[in-house]
Amino acid sequence: VGYTGMKPELIKFRGREYRVTTWREILCKIAEEIHKDKKDFTPALKIKGRKRIYFSENRGDLIAPQEIKGSPYFCEGNLSANSIVTLVTKLLKVFGYNQQDLQIIYK
């Protein structure tokens, strides 16, 4: 599934629903919820691309840093819809969630 051009409306994560309007919000929200649940977010820092990093405690490491609420971390906001879905999938895997724990509703 390609997500380019799709507009996200709602995510369901572990039985809770969150209204969203952008793909970037999905990444920030999932990161925030994982941080709340696991307390230790450092495994996310190991998720990197070939040339860039996606999570950091230093906003200067990122092109478009987005604050992960309630944590000292930032996530990269300068990503396509498809990249964000891939990244969120990696996050779930790193922290031991099932892919079924997340549902994205879009139009």
N, C-alpha and C positions, 0 to 999 in steps of 0.2 A: 504494500500500500504506500503510495506517495502522499505526503501530507501537504505539499506545496499548494497554496491557494485555498486550503481548508481553514475554517475558522473554529478554533476550539471554544466550547461553551461550558463544559463541566468535566471535572475529573472525579472519579470514585476511587479512593485509595483506602484499602483495608476497612471497608464498610462505611466510610464517611464521604460526604460529597462536598466539593469545593467549586464555586463558580469561578471561571477563568475567561479571559477574553484574548489572551495571547499565548503563544507557545512558550515564550520566555517565562510567563507566570507559572506554567506547568512545571518547568525545571526548578524554579525557585521554591514552589510550594512542596514538591516532592522532597527536595533537599531539606527543607525546613522540617517536614514531618519525620523524615528519617533521623535527623539530628535530635528531635524531641524524643523519639522512640529509643534510639540506640545510645544517646549521650556522647559516644565517641565517633566523631565524623572523620577521623584521620584516614581510614581506608579509602575514602573518596579522593584524597589527594594523589593516590596512585593511578587514577584514571586520567590518562593523557593521550593526546593525539601525537602524530609524528612530529609536529612542529609547535604544538601549543598545549597549554594546560587548561583545564576546565574548572578546577576548584582551587582556591588558595586562601590563605589568611591575609595575604597582602594584595590589596586591590590593584596595585601597580603591576602585578604579574599578568593581568587580564586586559583585553582590548576594551570590553564594555562590562565592567564589573557590576554585578547585581548582588545586593546584600541578601544573605540568607538569614531571615529574621530569627532573632533569639540565639544567634550563634556568632562566633568571631569570623565566620567564613564568607566567601564571595563565590559566585558562580559566573561563568562566562555568558554574557547576554547576546554576543554577536555570533549567532548560529542560525542556520536554517531550521525550518520546521522538522525536516527529516533528521537532521543532526541532533536536534533536541530529543526526539523520540528515541533515537539510538542511544544517546547519552543517559536518558532516564532508565532505559532498559538495562544498561550496564550498572547504573547505581543500584537498581533493585537486586541484580545478581550479586554484586559485591557485598551487599548487606544481608543477603540470604532471604530475600522476599521472593514470592512466586510472581511470575508475569501476570497471573490471574488476579493478583492483589491490586492491580491498577487497570482502570478502564477510562478511556478518553472519549468523550462524546463531542463530536464536531459536526459542522455542516458544510 
